[in-house]
Amino acid sequence: EVNCETDFCAKSDLFVAFVKDICKVVLKDNPTDVDALMQCKYPNSELTVAETMPEKVMSIGENLQIRRFARFGENTSVAYVHAGGKIGVLVKFDTDVAGNAEFKDMGKNVAMQIAALNPRFWDKSQVTEDVLAEEKKVALALMDNDPKMASKPAQVKEKIVMGKMNKFYEENCLMQMEFVRGDIFQGSVEKYIADAAKKLGGKIDFVDAVRFEKGEGIEKKQENFAEEIASMIKG
């Protein structure tokens, strides 16, 4: 994610070329973080990225910030960019049918689902015990406050809670979610991937993914800063 100040700048050829150059640096040098990236050589230059930044700010005409990046160095990655760069998704698969067009379509569809629904977890196996305990606690409290449910035996309530947990997985975990493109497949994302592997006669395993949404987290920092200033003034 590279930030500038206006949409007009973000769509300019100079800015797009700059972002592509930064991608090349990440691809070639595999820096550990943004600080390390800034010390890498800028493409076709003897200067580092940090040394090149002032010139880029001058030529592009706005402040620039290289905010974050993700790089998958193994397996097969499928990318999807939504709304002209507002959301970007990179999905990593372990597969032996990577060169197949149908595989690429499947990967893009999974990436689009991640872009649209922003799952909290990739798979139910990643849901931690404390999250499950909190969800169960909320479900039981709702039943205890419902006159129709409050008098039911504990075992019945427990069964109902387990049913609600399956619903939680379907709403929060990518693999257990209903695949959104019902026009091409009916079932969960996990079953959609398995179905694609079967049709192609190969192996397709979801490994990992990353989803960036432009500016996420920045707004919160600004709000906190405003609150901090307000409290200092009051003090």
Summary of the structure (lengths in Angstrom):
residues: 235
radius of gyration: 23.1
end to end distance: 37.3
largest distance: 75.3
contacts: 626
relative contact order: 0.12
helix: 56%
strand: 15%
